[in-house]
């Protein structure tokens, strides 16, 4: 059984996946996990979310896709190269704040 057959991915996902592959970024999430993240984000209206370890933004895209218009997401990574991918594909979303910093420094 293909449990991904009816999965509606976020609009930017294919482009992010393509760039992720070109970069050789090996820590990308999979679509089933993304679908779960979207569902969890949707369950929290007016949510304030924090994502540590943005990578190229695959999970970020799913979280944003599930968020309500009055929610916000801060996403953090210490690698400018991968965050540039996020900026290109998701940076236009006013609910998103992208931070390039070390998680320990940011959270303490």
C-alpha positions as CSV (number, residue, x, y, z in Angstrom):
1,X,0.0,0.0,0.0
2,X,1.3,3.4,-0.9
3,X,0.4,5.7,2.0
4,X,1.9,8.8,0.2
5,X,-0.4,8.5,-2.8
6,X,-2.9,11.2,-1.5
7,X,-0.2,13.4,0.1
8,X,-0.5,17.0,-1.0
9,X,3.0,18.5,-0.6
10,X,3.6,22.2,0.0
11,X,4.0,24.3,-3.1
12,X,7.7,24.9,-2.7
13,X,8.6,21.4,-1.7
14,X,9.7,20.0,-5.1
15,X,12.0,23.0,-5.7
16,X,13.5,22.7,-2.3
17,X,14.1,19.0,-2.8
18,X,15.9,19.6,-6.1
19,X,18.2,22.2,-4.5
20,X,18.8,19.9,-1.5
21,X,19.9,17.2,-3.9
22,X,22.2,19.5,-5.8
23,X,23.8,20.6,-2.5
24,X,24.3,17.0,-1.5
25,X,22.6,17.8,1.8
26,X,22.1,14.4,3.5
27,X,20.0,15.2,6.5
28,X,16.7,15.9,4.6
29,X,13.4,14.7,6.1
30,X,10.9,12.5,4.3
31,X,7.4,13.3,3.2
32,X,5.6,11.2,5.8
33,X,7.3,13.1,8.6
34,X,6.5,16.4,6.9
35,X,2.9,15.4,6.7
36,X,2.9,14.8,10.5
37,X,4.6,18.2,11.1
38,X,1.9,19.9,9.0
39,X,-0.8,18.2,11.0
40,X,0.8,19.1,14.4
41,X,1.2,22.7,13.3
42,X,-2.4,22.9,12.2
43,X,-3.6,21.6,15.6
44,X,-2.1,24.7,17.3
45,X,-4.0,27.8,16.3
46,X,-2.1,31.1,16.9
47,X,1.0,28.9,17.5
48,X,4.5,30.2,18.1
49,X,6.9,27.6,16.8
50,X,10.6,27.1,17.0
51,X,12.6,24.9,14.7
52,X,16.2,24.1,15.5
53,X,18.2,22.8,12.6
54,X,16.4,24.2,9.6
55,X,18.6,22.6,7.0
56,X,17.3,23.4,3.5
57,X,13.8,24.0,4.8
58,X,12.0,20.8,3.9
59,X,10.4,20.5,7.3
60,X,9.9,24.3,7.4
61,X,7.8,24.1,4.3
62,X,5.5,21.5,5.9
63,X,5.2,23.4,9.1
64,X,4.3,26.6,7.3
65,X,1.8,24.7,5.2
66,X,0.0,23.6,8.3
67,X,0.2,26.9,10.3
68,X,-2.8,29.2,10.7
69,X,-2.4,32.8,9.3
70,X,-1.9,34.1,12.9
71,X,0.9,31.7,13.8
72,X,4.6,32.3,13.6
73,X,7.7,30.2,13.1
74,X,11.3,31.0,14.1
75,X,13.7,28.6,12.3
76,X,17.4,28.4,13.2
77,X,20.5,26.9,11.6
78,X,24.2,27.8,11.7
79,X,24.9,27.1,8.0
80,X,24.3,30.1,5.7
81,X,24.5,27.9,2.6
82,X,21.4,25.9,3.5
83,X,19.6,28.9,4.8
84,X,20.0,30.6,1.5
85,X,17.8,27.8,0.0
86,X,15.1,28.6,2.7
87,X,15.3,32.3,1.9
88,X,14.8,31.7,-1.8
89,X,11.8,29.5,-1.5
90,X,10.1,30.4,1.8
91,X,11.5,33.8,2.8
92,X,8.5,35.7,1.4
93,X,6.2,34.3,4.1
94,X,5.6,37.0,6.8
95,X,5.0,34.3,9.5
96,X,8.6,33.1,9.1
97,X,11.7,34.4,10.8
98,X,15.0,32.8,9.6
99,X,18.0,33.0,11.9
100,X,21.6,32.1,11.2
101,X,23.1,31.4,14.6
102,X,24.2,28.6,16.9
103,X,21.3,27.0,18.8
104,X,23.1,27.2,22.1
105,X,23.7,30.9,21.8
106,X,20.2,31.6,20.5
107,X,18.3,29.7,23.1
108,X,20.3,30.7,26.2
